[in-house]
Amino acid sequence: MSNAPVVNDVLGTSGDPIVRRIGMHDIKDALTEGYSDFLSAPTQLFFLGVIYPLVGLIAARAASGGHLLPLLYPMVAGLSLMGPIAAIGIYELSRRREQRLAVSWLNAFDVLRSPAIGAIVALGLLMCGIFVAWLFAAQAVYRMTIGDLPPGSIGEFFNRVFTTPEGWRLIIWGNAVGFLFAALVLTLTVVSFPLLLDKHVRLRTAVMTSIRVVAINPVTMAVWGLIVAAALAVGCLPLFVGLAVVMPILGHATWRLYRRAVVA
């Protein structure tokens, strides 16, 4: 646990969890401990079983051209928006290991028996809504920059995006809008899901605590967000195989960062 000082935050009340000020060393330690948690209970086969059918279905549909093709990148980029939901079971594994309980990848499903499952589902539905909103926003940016005419093939699509002024505007504006969505999700969920799983708190309290963590540690949380985005991007490169390792490690590390940012 970090020895960082406790912050008396004006955004909280006497009944709210207390938030700590954390730094870069906490991120480093969280990643190291997250990797150790992953080695103790590897879950890469589970993630491969979930990721590959989903990615394969999207890729196969997009490869045929049409209206879905411009949304291929936003869908893949949206992994960072849906990551907190996918990591729920990973948080449970870290929690059990922290308590020196037996750990198996099957314990990830213990979340379904959590007293906070209702709040977890509600927050998950909110994240799904944000993901859908991101896809609509990405489609709107595409139409405003390139137009309504769908590409006939992947080659034509890449030619439009990378060799025309309209395509470069799409890249700039699309990534700018995507950054805003990613920042929103990070702010709402960086500790809210772990807090719901760990303590008996209301959904509003969990979300407000997450917002306070970001407000008190803006630079540290910005760096954490960049690390998550970069790790997911690297995990996508070798045909998405890397995500099966990157996603659980980031999930474990998020739990460890939560432990440093919120007083138990």
Secondary structure, 3 states (H helix, E strand, C coil): CCCCCEECCCCCCCCCCCEECCCHHHHHHHHHHHHHHHHHCCCHHHHHHHHHHHHHHHHHHHHCCCCCHHHHHHHHHCHHHHHHHHCHHHHHHHHHHHCCCCCCHHHHHHHHHCCCHHHHHHHHHHHHHHHHHHHHHHHHHHHHHCCCCCCCCHHHHHHHHHHCHHHHHHHHHHHHHHHHHHHHHHHHHCCHHHHHHHCCCCHHHHHHHHHHHHHHCHHHHHHHHHHHHHHHHHHHCCCCCCHHHHHHHHHHHHHHHHHHHECC
